Amino acid sequence: MYIFTTLFLLAITSFLSRKNPNYRVFLIIVNTLISLIYIIWRISAIPIDIGLVSFILGVSLYLAELLGLIAFFNFQYLFAKKYKLKLKTLDDFKIENIPSIDVLICTYNEPLRLLEKTIAATTNLKYPEDKLKIYVCDDGKRDNLKLLCSKYKVNYLTREDNEGAKAGNINNALKHISGDLFAVLDADMIPREEFLEKTVGYFSDENMAFVQTPQVYYNQDMYQYNLDKYIPNEQDFFMRDIQEARASRGAVLHVGTNAVFRKKYVDEIGGYPTCSITEDMAIGMLLQEKGYNSALVNEELVLGLSANTFTELVKQRDRWCRGNLQALKHINPLFSKGLNLGQKIAYFDGSVYWFSNLQKMIYIICPLVYLLTSTLIINAPINKLLTIYIPFIAGQYFIFNAFSPKSRSIKWTHYYDIAMAPHLSLSILKELLNLNTKFNVTSKEVILDKKSFQARIVTSHIVLIVITIISWFISTKLMLNGNMHFGAYLINMVWSIFNFIGALLSIKVAYQKPIFRLSERIYIDDDFNVNLYDESNNIIKGKLFDISEKGVGIILNEEILDEYNLKTNDSIKLDLLSHSIDCRIVRLNNNMLGLKFKTLNFREMKLIMSIFTKYMKPYYDNKKIQNYIINNEEKINCA
């Protein structure tokens, strides 16, 4: 009777909440009661007197479930409130009061060709010229970068040592800049021209400490690329949706780039904290702890490069994981007097997320232990377990569907967790044991001329696959011989198959497809007419198809190709918005003409990047729209 009653209540409240968001509170209440009933009952199912191994595994599984339930309650809490942002622009200042701003481009060892794109795009920012200064903060101490900065007439900063990694680099810059505000950009993060226009207006609120915009990527991540699937970027759920939920509680997380800060408030807290290899979480939390405001402008204002190999992704997430744990050891949000309850829950949820990797490993190990050894981990009759468990898992499904946006599904959450859990569990253990805190920069430009298998990075997944298959044979034999309960066998088989599929996907992603291009092409999605001039100075009309800092794709009429007898390696001039650029034909394919720029001066590069930034967009469009409050009415306003 319990199972039918609870499922009926969940179905009804879920249906009502989809019709009217105001009914979500009833769904939350029903699910919370069901979850509490389950987790309290589960204490009685811990095997206490069967043996030490059973007890240890039973307690471990219970604690993993408890951690998962805490994370789910946090999810309910964060997503229950809608984020509302009152639109502000530069018009909110008087002309003479528009704040001065310094843009800091932080770099260590990134390639100059990557940095030049960011520098050129940053010089195109729309902002009063006398109020804007650009600084490249180079921890690589490169003379060629200093020369590049002089070419674009931007400031170059470096220092004698690299103490404090990126945080130390920014702190060094803070000693040299004098603007009211400063913006932080990573080397690969390319801003749209309206980036400052869309963010600085919020500093008309004197209590505003920082404004964050999401990290969005114009290339494919490793899942999108290696699986050849049109799916959301793996980071979209956090950057676009969780960040918005956090912002509704006044706890938007600074993500290390794509943000604008009020300098005097950062100076007030002593600059960027250097207690962590990732400075981002700590600086934002310290400012919020002081009672200052933060905001999220959830628009695609800055786009960068996503890690596109499994190896680079693991390197990046290891740094993020350990950096966040380091910050939490020094700045515990739960005991902060300056944070309100909502902010404490949001930051606590962030730490729970990283420890959920240990939870996932327990979920992987437990069914395998039972199938291999018949060791009891849950001591309860199967019918009783299912009666209590089915409403519990159904409640989580209904809540996730009601609250979670389209950027993440339960299936893909499982796949992502399986892929990273072995690596991040090791990262957690390293950090708890204070081992090796070397700062590793993620390489965003990887070239591979042939397909390769990243075996080392999925060694744990291969081991999991082998052990799982062995466990299936052993458990089936035990069950057929009457030495294993059929119901328990079936549950653990289904559980292990679920994990097996996730491990298989991780191995599939580790088969890295070739990466031939250093430069991502941006497709032009409207009519962009251009003129070409061949070596005989004939005018050839075409349409711009794609663009990068290396060249362009042009669509021509097929008759034109025949008429002018164009050939590869021919020189040709491109008239682009009244600028003549020398090019070479590198590709002729039906009516498509591929041109490579011979050389670009800084003015031509600025022009190329103005077109690049206008049309750049994520590989996957999740159709996320920032809703603004305008004249006390909620309206849609997106970039």
Buried (B, 14 or more C-beta within 10 A) or exposed (E): EEBEEBBEBBEBBBEBBBEEEEBBEBBBEBBBBBBEBBBEBBEEBBBEEBEEBBBEBBBBBBEBBBBBBBBBBBBBBBBBEEBEBEBBEBEBBEEEEBBBBBBBBBBBEBBBEBBBBBBBBBBBBEBEEEBBBBBBBBBBEBEEBBEBBEBBEBBBBBBEEBEBBBBBBBBBBBEEBEBBBBBBBBBBBBBBBBBBBBBBBBBBBEEBBBBBBBBBBBBBBBBBBBBEEEBBBBBBBBBBBBBBBBBBBBBBBBBBBBBBBBBEBBEBBEBBBBBBBBBBBBBBBBBBBBEBBBBBBBBBBBBBBBBBBBBBBBBBBBBBBBBBBBBBEEBEBEEBEBBBEBBBBBBBBBBBBBBBBBBBBBBBBBBBBBBBBBBBBBBBEBEEBBBBBBBBEBBBBBBBEBBBBEBBBEEBEBBBBBBBBBBBBBBBEBBEEEEEBEBEBBBBBBEEEEEBEBEEBBEBBBEBBEBBEEBBEBBBEBBEEEEBBEEBBEBBBEBBEBBBBBBBBBBEBBBBBEBEEBBBBBEBEEEBEBBBBBEEEEEBEBBBBBBBBBBBBBBBEEEBBEEBEBEEEBEBBBBBEEEEBBBBBBEBEEBBBBBEBEEBEBEBBBBBBBBBBBBBBBBBEBEBEBBBEEEEEEEEBEE
